[in-house]
Amino acid sequence: MAKNLMIQGTMSGVGKSILTAGILRVLKQDGYKVAPFKSQNMALNSYVTKEGREIGRAQALQAQACGLDPSSDMNPILIKPMGDTTSQIIVNGLPLGNMKARDYFKNKKSLIPDIQAAYDRLSRDADIIVIEGAGSPVEINLRDNDIVNMGLAQILDAPVLLAGDIDPGGVFAQLLGTVSLMSPEERNRVKGLIINKFRGDVTLLEPGLSMFKKYCDIPFAGVVPYTKLSLDEEDSVSQRLTVNNKFKNKNLVINTYSRVINKCITDRDDNTRNLIIAVIRLPYISNYTDFTIFENIDGVDLYYIDDQDSLDKADLVIIPGTKNTIEDLKWLRKKGLSDKIQELSCKEVPIIGICGGFQMLGKSIADTSGVEGGGVVKGLGLLPIETEFTSYKNLRQVSAITPKLSGFYEPVSDTPISGYEIHMGSSILDDSTDHEDCVITRKNVLGTYIHGIFDTPSFTQKLIKLLYEKNGIDRDIPVVEELSVTQDRELDRLADVLRQSLDLELVYRVIGL
Ligand SMILES: NC(=O)CC[C@H](N)C(=O)O
């Protein structure tokens, strides 16, 4: 039976996923067989395993930290919010159905055997499993039915490290408040405290660490510095996107990337300027990890935008995936963005739709059986496809070669691509019987169901070259690195940071090594 360790946090966004990934990488470097586990994840950034099962993207990254292929055992329950109170519930990587929050809360204990079985399968091949909690372990109204924080720690008999986030302030109160609300048995499980995202001079913090002993006898396991990493995170807490109060449910908060688009536009005539890629930040955006690669490419600026003026400035407009295509299409219309996209398309601005965004670019979308809330709507009419929602979920990894393309995208014909599909809707081309192509283009518009398509360096490099040429940008074509290579490097960097900042002896002791 594997040993284990659980990382809990004082709240969402303290960095649990990344700390878990980093600790896993340290343990792997030290020669242990390790695996990640998160019983229940609420996220719209998901990943499809080789077996065609869907899990949270953060667990896929943690699997990479361990040198393992992602498996649905690492995240047996995934909750995908698709409305104010409704979510799609994924169990063992496959959809169980849509549920209201209240019903899920009532029934979730029945999923304990699935959680236990997944964990047991993982632990057969691992020396150590690092378990990630969710949100805060002391949401006292949720304590009774807990299957993801202390309830899980108890089931799996896991020691806990509790992390707080010093960046917004109040870290001592976060830690003490959390520990104080725990029962004595729960508190006993907490073997160390971590202060995460510390900026500045640690000697200024040290007196506080000693003073804290007066209030709490749990030792500090480390103060981890604020570190910028290019690694996938859970969408509900992303710092790539900042808060917009209009969407109250935190899991649906989709916001503007902190870079201001207007700034770099002043120099549009400068032929050495960066390329501007604008991703529409749909309220139910899913898999925006599709675009992480652009953050690492010199010469490309990536923006998540929701206003017409910003769109005017883009060299490439991308409509991303969405958990609720029809609702997001209505939103697009309400914001005037659909008209703007159609106008830009007439001006031959390149447009790409991924998955839900691809569906929107078509002629019509029908959800007659209410898979995503129901209805039949007209699409933007820029691609000749018709989409119909069914209860079958397409989940698969894809490796393909782009077909012979015409129009703007012709130079990306016959290019190998890979990625994964996650969709309930299926689309047919209405002007031919052939609907098997991995990408469909008409003039300046491209649509595909494949998430992760930009992670294929040759495809993205060709695309950037095309966009440079179209916009008269005279720059060297950037080197596009395989995302897994970037992520491996970042994981090693993270491990170095943790080796410097965590008391690893304490961590090993807590694990029982
Ligand atoms: N990943 C996606 O963008 C999904 C698109 C759409 N909601 C579907 O399920 O078909």
PDBQT file of the ligand as one rigid body, heavy atoms in Angstrom, charges set to zero:
ROOT
HETATM    1  N1  LIG A 601     -15.288  21.479 -25.394  1.00  0.00    +0.000 N 
HETATM    2  C1  LIG A 601     -16.223  22.168 -26.015  1.00  0.00    +0.000 C 
HETATM    3  O1  LIG A 601     -16.028  23.288 -26.467  1.00  0.00    +0.000 OA
HETATM    4  C2  LIG A 601     -17.604  21.549 -26.018  1.00  0.00    +0.000 C 
HETATM    5  C3  LIG A 601     -18.543  22.190 -26.979  1.00  0.00    +0.000 C 
HETATM    6  C4  LIG A 601     -19.996  21.850 -26.683  1.00  0.00    +0.000 C 
HETATM    7  N2  LIG A 601     -20.370  22.374 -25.411  1.00  0.00    +0.000 N 
HETATM    8  C5  LIG A 601     -20.231  20.368 -26.774  1.00  0.00    +0.000 C 
HETATM    9  O2  LIG A 601     -20.269  19.688 -25.762  1.00  0.00    +0.000 OA
HETATM   10  O3  LIG A 601     -20.367  19.875 -27.848  1.00  0.00    +0.000 OA
ENDROOT
TORSDOF 0
